[in-house]
Amino acid sequence: MKRIIYAGDSTVTFNKIATYPQTGLSQGLLLYLKDNVWLRSFAINGRSTRSFINQGRLDYVDDFLEKDDFFFIQFGHNDQKESDPERYAPADTEFRENLKKFVAVGRKHEARPVLFTPIARRYFDKDGSFLPGAHGEYPRVIREVAAEEGVPLIDMTAMTEEYIAAVGDFPSRALYVFPKDNTHLVMQGAVTFAGFIANALLALGSPYSELLVDRNSVNVDEDARQAEHPFYVYS
């Protein structure tokens, strides 16, 4: 049984009915996984790398991780909040070091860390032009840490910003909890953006591509048998 351990913030978390219709990437990704892949989401609303570590949540991950697990790490939305000392982690100093702590925990267990940049915030100007770069220097730092540490990078910022700019203001509203906010996704957005994750995993090749179901198959596994069990999710 392959396992994905997913750490992150509210854009990743597995939501319950209380936060409906908000839907996290960990939920959307389930549709792309084979039947023998488990996903456990440790993501939780409002967390930055700093608060995730300081609240002991990385310790929970440390206790749970096993050899050959896939450890997905996705932060940046809350680390940039300078007005909140409990969450703010300056990009080129604390944030950079925190990401390395996550990678180190993964390597401690001989797991496979994967770094993600944050998804796009849906910002448009009054003329309807998309405004990229809402996360400032944080995506750059994540890219740099991935290169320095020699771990795979899934650049969700680049992919989602390109997509939102292409579809435009009005169509992209259907992906987010609009008009409430322009950060969190609904199911359509989570499934669409998780498709970008699946594409990136496929491009990485084995063993990452082996997590994925054949998208042209009406069944869950590649042997064209009906699934014997539902997807397993822990939150």
C-alpha angles and dihedrals in degrees: 000000000000117000134205117199109195122196121185150096137288093302088063105033124114104245129213127207093277091071097037130170089029109101127187130218090248087065096046092047092062091075091063099048130096119247092254094058120095121200123199116186116209089172117122135183120272099010127139126188087265098052092039090057097038092051091054096249094127086054088057089053090047090055092049105042120103136187114291094013115143107238112200115195119191124167140132107103095090102026089075095059101112093180092063113068092187091062109022114109115173110238102235097039123025096016091051092049093045091055089053089053090056091049091048092054090053093049092046087067095038088247124145112254117203121188121214130194115223123269120257123276108229100240123157131173124234090271093056098254117141116247111215128190099057091146095056115202097348098092089049091053092049090052091049094049091049090053094044094048095040095235128136118270126210105195101208092162092061095042098045095042090052091048096047091048090051098048094041138215104306100041092046091058089077090064097056138053087265131204090014092061144335099227108061124069134227121216095277091053094045092051093045094049093041085058087064088053090051091050090051093048089050090051091051089061126206130033093014095049090053090070092069133090119226103264091209093058124094089208130066102241132052093244090069092241122138113259113263094200135027122248113285117231129173123188 
